[in-house]
Amino acid sequence: MVSNFFNLKGVKVNNINIRKRAFKIYKEHHKNIKISDIAKYLNVSVNTVYSWKRRDEWDKRINSKVGAP
């Protein structure tokens, strides 16, 4: 039987998808959502979401301009 969780550099693939969903929720709410609400919705620790936000620089990614000037 094949597991639904394949390790990728120590991170489970399922967690990567949740991490992307967390950023998408944050971005769609224009940064006007509590991190604790995102954590509760995705059923993960608040500290985990704060860590993702800091490590992935969510605010920078949202505020940066993408594409040609």
Residue pairs with C-beta under 8 A, 6 or more apart in sequence:
4 14
5 12
5 13
5 14
6 12
6 13
7 13
8 16
18 42
18 44
19 52
19 56
21 42
22 38
22 39
22 42
22 44
22 49
22 52
22 53
23 52
23 56
23 58
23 61
25 33
25 38
25 41
25 42
26 33
26 38
26 53
26 58
26 62
27 58
27 61
27 62
31 59
31 62
35 46
35 49
35 50
35 53
36 46
38 49
39 45
39 46
39 48
39 49
42 49
52 58
53 59
